[in-house]
């Protein structure tokens, strides 16, 4: 019963986790977004009172 032999499956598991932990994060972090978000100012805009022409 070759399914119970852990030798090839352990190597496959280790190499798979190495790919997930080393190769994939570096490729994801190297991705450049074309539109970088800009920070908004923390100042609140001044509110001006409305002038009603009929009041």
C-alpha positions in Angstrom: 0.0 0.0 0.0 2.0 3.0 -1.2 -0.4 5.5 0.4 1.0 4.7 3.8 4.6 5.4 2.8 5.3 8.9 4.2 8.5 9.5 2.4 7.4 11.1 -0.9 4.4 12.9 0.7 6.5 14.5 3.5 8.9 15.9 0.8 5.9 17.2 -1.2 4.4 18.8 1.9 7.7 20.5 2.9 8.3 21.9 -0.6 4.8 23.1 -0.9 5.1 25.0 2.3 8.4 26.4 1.2 6.7 27.8 -1.9 3.8 29.2 0.1 6.1 30.8 2.7 9.0 32.1 0.6 8.2 32.5 -3.1 4.6 33.6 -3.2 4.8 36.4 -0.6 7.8 38.0 -2.4 5.9 38.0 -5.6 2.8 39.5 -4.0 4.7 42.2 -2.2 6.6 43.1 -5.4 3.3 43.9 -7.1 3.0 47.6 -8.0 -0.4 49.2 -8.0 -0.9 51.7 -10.9 -2.9 54.1 -8.7 -1.4 54.7 -5.3 -3.9 56.0 -2.8 -3.3 59.6 -1.6 -3.8 60.7 2.0 -6.5 63.2 2.7 -5.9 66.1 5.0 -7.2 65.9 8.5 -8.5 69.5 8.5 -12.3 69.8 8.4 -13.5 72.0 5.6 -15.1 75.3 6.6 -18.9 75.3 6.3 -20.4 78.4 4.9 -23.9 79.5 5.6 -26.3 79.5 2.7 -27.8 82.7 1.6 -31.4 82.3 0.7 -32.6 84.9 -1.7 -36.3 84.6 -0.7 -35.8 84.6 3.1 
